[in-house]
Amino acid sequence: MTAEDWLETVAVLWPGARVDVVGHDAADARPGQREFAFLPDAERPRLLLPSSPRAAATALRRYSHDLTIPQRVSRSLAATAMRTGLPQRTLRDRLRVVEDGRSGSIEDRLGGILGEPVVVSVGLGTARANRKPILHVLSRTGRPLAFVKVGDTGTARDLVAQEAAALEFLSNTGLESVAVPRVLHHGPWNELTLLVLSPLPTSARGWRPRRNVPVAAMRELFAVAGVASGTLAGSRFWTRLRDVPARVSDAEEAGRLNSVIDRVGRAYGDQPLRFGAWHGDWTPWNMAWHRGKVQLWDWERFARDVPAGFDLLHCNLQEAMRTAPGRPYATWPVGGIRSLTEFGVTGRAAAATLELYFVELCCRYLLAAQGPTGAPLRDQADRLLSLLQINAGRSA
């Protein structure tokens, strides 16, 4: 991802403005101009920090379960330094926004929603179909006010809408061990869709060993919409999977997926399972601990009527892949079955659950890999499908 991607994003968020990358030796911004600092630089951009020292410091104070103790210390020290304003002045590359004085900016719109003037930091993920700008909204004194997901493509708008619906549902369920963001606003702005969410508290001190998976919290979420028991073939989950091949545009891939689903159905269609809810992307980088409670964000993949243990499998396997040699989804994770005992899923039911999780993930990747924006996911989608063709139904 290049600085050009960030320029295009900021140009959409500041309609009518001129947006340029300038060096640290450029003249200071004048009235009517906004500046952001590339972190670490325009060649390897990870974040755009606002020029306000206090706001920039707060933007860095975001801690997930994924961070090690040294990383937390480093981030805390960087945030403390940011409050002096010196790092922003010495960062090599800056992005300057020259407003036209006529068009309202994203900061104007969010200030109206939140009831006070705001500044934002801007994050932009790696190029893929579900990429969307993520804004950290702060008061001018650096107080965290909100996080905003910006739906700027059809796929991103759909995911934003799914997350808004999931959070509205969860807001009335009385979860005790899991904290979820509140929806402060969901609606259109210009050609975009904005989902404004309350910030979840995180702290450098809220550290636990990364091997600590919050299984009790996963069990509570699983039961949040009720638990149903029945055979795989008679479940709503199975009906949804059976419908996916018809939505895959590539005929060869659709045929391969349909064949895999048929084999899994023949092997496990009569298998009794328990069905409930899952987060859909419960990973160490989407959660944090605060005062003994799990702070959990990124709910766009939340779903109900899935087999017990999906969140646990996803969390363990996604974390394991980060340190495993070779490419993701190159080998079948036989050991994943053992972790399902935490959900009371054993034997043939555990084998079925592992295969169904991979079918679910494969369906997700195949659908996301379609179209021009899906190109970065196609290799992983194909590896998942090939892995299932080799292994599906063999453990029954």
N, C-alpha and C positions, 0 to 999 in steps of 0.2 A: 504494500500500500504506500502511495506516494503523497507528498504534500498537496498534489493536485486534487486528490479525493477530498481532502479537508477543505480546500478552497471552495469546491463545488458545494459541499455541505453547508459551510458558513454562508455562502451566497444565497442559498435557499432560506436560511434562517434570518438573514438580513436582506429582505427583498429590496432591490433597487440600489443597494450599496456597491461600492467598488471594494474588492477584496484582493489584497496582495500580500506576498511574503516579503518581509524586509529584514535586513541584518540588524544586529544589536547596535551597530554604529549609526543607524538611521536617526534622523531628527525625531525628537519626542512627538508623541501624538498631540494634535491640536484639538480644541473643542469640536464636538461633533464626530470625533474619531474614537474608535475602540481598538484596543490592542490585546492580543493573547500571546502567550509564550508557548512555543512548541516544546514538549517534554519528551525525549531529551533534545531533539533537534528536528529539522524539517526532513531529514533523510530517513529517520526512524521514528516517526511520530506515534506516540501512544496516547497523548492527552494534550488538550489546549487549555492552559491555565489563564484565568483572568488576571488583569494587571493589578487589581487590588491585592496587597500583600496578605491581609487577613483572609480574604476569600480564597486565595490560592493555597494558603496553609490548610484551611478546612477541607478543600478539595482533595488534598493528599491524605487526610486522616480518615481513610476508609479501610477497614481491616476485615478480611474474610478468614475463614477457617483454613484456607489454602496457604496462608503466609506462615513462614517459620518465625521463630523468635528473632534471629538476626534480621530478617526482612522487616519485621515489625519495628525493631529498634531503628533501623535505617530510615524507614518511612517516617517515624516520629521525629527523628532528628532533622530530616529534610523539611517536614512541616514547620518545625520550630524555626528553622532558618528562613523559610519563606516569609514569616511574619516581619522580618527585617526589610524585605523588598530587594535585598541584594541579589539573590539567585535570579529573579526575573530580569534584572538589569544585565546580568552576565550571560544568560542563556543566548545561544548564538542566533537563533532564528525566531522571528515573531511574525504574527499574522495581523495585518492592520485592516480594519473595516472603516471605510469612509462613507457615512450615511448620507443619503440624498436629502434628508430633512422632510420628506413627504411620506415615505412608506414606513409603517410601524414594524419594529423588529420583534424577534422572539422574546427578548427581554421585556419589551413593552407589553406584549400579550401576557406573559407569565406574571409580570408585576400586577396587571389588572386582575388576574385570577387569584393571586395570593394576597393582594391588598397592600403591597408595599413595593418600593423599588428593588430590583434584583439584578444580580450578575450571574453568569453561568460559566461553568467549565464544560468542555465538549469532549466526549469520548466517541470513538468510531471503531467498531470491531473489524476483524479481517473480512476480506471480500467474500461474501457468500449470500445465498438467497435471503436469509433471515437477518442480514445486517441492517442496523438502524442506528441513527444518532441517539446517544444517551447523554442527557444534560443533568449536571448537578447544579441545582438552583440554590443560590446563597443570598443572604442580605448583604448590603454594602459593608456591614461590619463583620461579615464572615460567618453569620449564623446559618446553619443548614436549614433549608425550608422545604425542599422537595427533590425528587428525581423525576425526570421526564423522559419517556420513550416517545420517539418521533416516528410515526408511520409515514415513510416517504416513498414506498412502493406498494403494489397490491399485496404482496406477501407480508410485508411488514405491517400494513394496516390490518390484515386479517389476524396476525399474531397479537397485535396491540388490543384488538377487540376481544380476542379469546382471553387475554390476561385480565382485562377489565371485568369481563363476566365472571371469571374464576374468583377474583378478589371480592367482588360484590357478594357472591355466594358465600365465600369463607368468612366474610365479616359478620355473619349471623350465626356461626356455628359454635362459638364459645371454645375454640381451641385453647388449651391450657399450656402445652409445652412448646408450641410453635407460635412465633409472632409474624404476622404478615402485614405488608403495607396497606394503608387505607387509600382508596381512590378519592383524590381531591377534585379531579376534573377529567372528563373524557369527552373529546369532541373535535370538530374540524377547525383548522386554521389555515387560511389560504388553500394550497393544494395538499396540505398535510393533515394527519390526525395526531392529536396530542393526548397522551395518557400521563397525567400528573399524579404522582404517588408520594405519600408521606415518607420521610426518611426513616430508616430503621437504625437505632443506636448501635454502634460498634465501638470497640475500644481496643487499644493495644494490649490491655491487660486481660481481655477476654480470650485467652489462649488455652487450648487443650491439645494434646497430641493428635496429629492428623489421623492416626489409626482409630481414634474415638469416633465411631459412627453413631449418631443419635437414634438407635433402633427404637427406643420407646416412643420418641416423637414421630417416627415413621409409622409405627403401629397406630398411634392416635389419628394421624392424618388418613391412614387407610380406612378407618372406621367412620370418618367424619360425615359421610353421606349414607351410612348404613352398609352392612356386609351381607352379601347374598351367596348362597351355596348352590352348586349345580354342576352339570357336566360342561365341558368346554363346548361341545357342539350345540348345546342349548343356550349359550350365553350371548348377550348383546356384544361383548367383546369380540367373539368369533364372527358374528355377523358383520361387524365393522371391518375386520381383517379381510373377509371374503370380498368386500366391495372395493378394496384398494387396487387390485390389478387393472380394473376398468378405468382407473384414473391415471394410470401410467401411460404416457404418450408413446414411448418406444415399444413397438409390438414385441420385439424379442425379449426385452426386459420384463414386460408384462407377462409373457408366457413362462419365463423362468420363475417369476414370483408366484404365479398361479400354481405351477407344479410343486413348488416348495410348500405352499399352503395346503395343497391337497395331501401331500405326504404327512404333514404334521396332523392334519385332520384324521387321516386313517390311523395314525399311531396313537393319538391321544383324544380323539373325539368323545370317547366314553369316560374320560378321566374326570372324577369329581374334583372341583377346585373351589376356593373362596374368592369372591370378587369384591373389590372396594376401590378407593380413590388412590391416586398417586400424584406427586408434584410434577413428574415428567422430566425434570432435569436437576435432581437433587445431587449436587456435587459439592466438594469442599469450597470451590470458588463462588458458589451461590448461597453461602450460609455463613453465619458467625454466631458466637456465643455472647450473650449479654445478661449478666445477673442470673445465670443458670438456665436461661431460656434460649431456644434456637431462634435466631433471626434468619428468616428465609425469604429470598427474593427470586425474581424471574419465574413467574407463574404462567407463562404463556403456553406451556405444554400440559397444564393440569388436565386430568381426565378422570372420569369415574368408570366403574365396571371393568377394572383390569385385575389380573390375577395377583394374589398376595405375594409380596416380596419384590415387586418391580423396582421400587425406589432403592431398596437395599442392593440389589444386583447392579443397578445403574451407578450408584455412588461408588461401590467397590471396584467395578470393572473400569469405569472411566478414570478413576484415580490410578489404578494399576497400569493402564495403558500409557500414562504420562512418563513412567520410568522404565517400561518394558522395551527391550531392543526391537528393532524392526518396525514395520509399518503397522498402524492400527488395524485391528480386525484381520490379522494375518493367521491367527491360530484360534482354535476352539478352547474357551476357558473352562476346562473340566472342573477345576477347583471351585468355580463359582457356585456350584450346587450346594456345597457344604455350608455356605453362609446362610442359606435359606432356612436352616433349622431355627434361626432367630425368630422366624415368622411361623414356626411350627409346620413348615413345608418340607417333607422328606420323601425319599424313595422315588416312585414313578411320578408323583406330583411335582417334585423338585426338578426332575429331568424335563418334564413338560413345560414348567414355568421358565426355565432357562431358555429353551428353544422359542417359546412364545415371546419372551423379551427381545430376542434377537430378530424375530420376524417383525415385531412392532418397530424396532429401531431401523430395520432395513426398509420398511414401508415409509417411515419418516424421511430417510435419506433419499430414497428414490423419488419421492414427490418433490422434495426440496431441490433436487439436482436437475429438475426440468427447466428449460428456458435458458437464456443467456446468463442470468445471474447465478444459475445453479452449477456452472462449470466447475468451481473449486471442490464440489462435493461428489463429483461423478466417480472418481477413483475409489473413494471410501464406500460409496453405494454399491459399486461393482464387487468390491472385496467382501462386503457383508453378504451379498447375494450368493457369491461363489462359496463362501464359508457355509452358508445354509444348505446349498445344493449338496455339499459333501456330507454334512452332519445331520440334517433334519430327519427326524424319525428313526435314527439309528439306535437311540438309547431306550426305546420303548420295550 
